[in-house]
Amino acid sequence: MRAPTTASKPVPTRIVPTAVLVVYALLLALGLGLGSTYLILNSDPPFGRLRIGPWTAWPALGSADADPYMRAILAQRGAVPLAIGEGLGFTAVTDSEGRPLDSACTYRVGSGAPAARFWTFSIYDQNGQLPKTELGRSSFTSAEILRDQQDHFTIALSRGLQDGNWLQLPGSGNFSIVLRLYDTPGAAGTGLNESVFPTIQRVECGA
């Protein structure tokens, strides 16, 4: 005779209270919101980018049309951008071949700049600060740069001494270059192309 079978007991279903699910959803949304806000505030504006070779600018950054992301980033950094009527600032974090700018390398930057009444050329360390160097300077202006007979210039960037227009790089880490054009016809980001911007050529790299 076949032995009588015993019915298996049903596995109890654990019901998560609705209140717990609501709290979990709120915490998840809060975490995602705060995380995305932190990433945006600590990076470049996500919209309105103008890229010309290794140089990048945000023409609307100093205008009344700046989007909420731009305004929040400026407020968080305490930065005051150039207004459209004043000029336009370009930043480079790579050389002309797309390689990150490294203080262990030597660079040649030139040989011209877009039309502007006045411009400045500055370097910043990896923390976004003007570096403290033995040379005691971190920038050039269009009024003091040495030029050749064709009105061209070359700026040397390195940790070691160089002839001519030389800016000493930070002791280590990456760096960035900022080119600010004052009273320029291209202040709105139009009429500018790569041919009028200085190239950034890496010469060699040390340890």
Salt bridges, closest charged atoms under 4 A:
ASP95 OD2 - ARG99 NE 2.90
GLU97 OE1 - ARG99 NH2 3.28
GLU144 OE2 - ARG137 NH2 2.73
ASP151 OD1 - ARG147 NE 3.65
ASP183 OD2 - ARG117 NE 3.42
